[in-house]
Amino acid sequence: MSSISSGNSNYNKPTVTHESIRDEEGVNKKLQENSNGVSYDEALLKPNFNDSSSMDVEDKGDNGESANVLGQYTTKQVMEMGRHFAKKYDLPNEDDMFGRAAALARNPNEFDRMDFLSEDERMACWDEIHKPWSSMTKKLMQIICASALSAAVQGMDETVINGAMLFYPAVLGLGAGTKRDNWILGLVNGAPYLCCAGFSCWTTDWLNNRLGRKNVIFVTCLISAISCFLQGFGPTGVSGWHYLFAMRLVLGLGLGPKSATTNVYLAECASKQIRGSVTMMWQLNTALGIMWGYVFSLIFYRVPARGIGGGLNWRLMLGSAMIPAVLVLFQIPYCPESPRWLMGKNRYKEAFEATTQIRPHRILACRDIFYQHILMMEEESLSLPFMTRLKEMVTVRRNRNGLIASCICAFMQQFCGINVIAYYSSSIFLAGGFSEISSLCASLGFGLINFFFCFPAFLMIDKYGRRFLLLQTFPWLSLFLLIAGFAFWIPNDQARIGVVTMGIYVFSAIYSFSCGPVPFIVAAESANLASRSLNSSIFTVVLWGFNFILSVTWPTMRVAMKEQGAFGFYAFWNLAGWFMVYFLLPETKQLTLEELDEVFDVPLRTRIKHEFLELWPNFQTTILRRRNVKRQPPLGPQKRMALRSEGWNEKPETEFVENAD
């Protein structure tokens, strides 16, 4: 902290008041003369582009290029925009808070040069950049805990069904091992994800529009809790698997919209400094749910029937998945709604109150809500109908390329083979020579590794990049799947058990810091403001659709191809995934939303050609370890032109009149 206060003499200068800036150079008179009929409310929210000073317009990023949509305006213009934004939406503006916050939004990294900010406000800006985690508010922590914990419902369901499979097939008439029984087992296990891909994920956009982010999470967690609880009350025999299948379909009504909403909610509430890590909380808590699913499977393994037909242990396993959903139900009502969603509903006072709860200082809250409003004004397709936006996801190149990137990540997160192990690890270990209880213990080891190896991703995801992690790990995922599969040919039981376990554990560890967290982050980053919710919905449709295909086909695949062929099948897809990521997925780390618009607007043919020509230089650098390899110019964002929405230059009929006091 001392480096700030001692290193800048501006800290001892008097504060510049909003009155002095308003009077300087006759700003009011000049704006009145140039208004030409623009209304009082809109005059300074839509200033004349020709009124910008060449010495006061740029906000330089780390690469020295313009990176802010307000950079084309002078500080005085931006401060006037902030004041009139507060007046238009009846927001409190004591001590010219919104005027000063608007200037901060124009150039957020130069806060220490802004004499009109108090020392306390400058310290808050410094803490946000250099101490983002310790400066978080309690409300933001509550949002992260509540919304991310909802992911544990999905994780627990994946693994409690794993443990229950040791018991319920025989009770429900599916234990004969016939082809029909194997298909039905896969159908029952994959029922939630069939519902997600076929119906519930498609309701996400409508539900978010009607209910809001946090209410969607509440309702879907309520559905998840009830359906998990009811799973344990089914009859035995043929009617039993019908009942279980129906309850798991209902569970999908809760899983789908929640999985598409949570990351959007987290991304809209977190500051940009920690947005990537906060978004990772979904995958971390999914892994936590997977681990606890195995724990509860072991806890209830030896529970006696107690006179209940079909046994009690597998019923308790399935019902225990309701626990994280119930915890969320007691937390999420006390969380603020997404300010971005409230602003989209023109509820600016509520958005301001929510923002002040999740930002550590009032100046930061005013800065964020003002700048989000500016971005919304620049986004021209926010109010388009659903079908039009859905069409533009394909017809608009920027949207299409972002959607392709999201769908590749969604597909590969499933077809890398991880959920085969999550759903069927107990059966796999059983086939490898383990006893039932040992299979559950080995599965718990898989869950522990899957959880704890998520943490390295917090250190690597922003430092090395999303694309980098996928490209570096796909070959290793393929290799260790082959090792685990081919180990089933080892005749010695002890050796086979050891190699199978090693292959699965190492595969899980690598997945946990690469293909696990990366897809959800890419999905959150690859869409612009207008298409974010819809992009997330389609992402989860693809994710759960391939999840269902994987879960429903594995029992039959194991019989037809044996473990060696089945693991080899998914090993092939890991290699295919490497090529898809290399040619079609751009790097998104440390780029602003505006820069990502340019990144995803590059034609796919151009990107594929560029990456093809980079194959040999990359091979020399990565494999041969050569230096000074000649490369092509990067495809990253060039110097950015400021956005200019046509709506900013509209001239309403209302006359602009200001009293000259």
Disulfide bonds with the S-S distance in Angstrom:
none
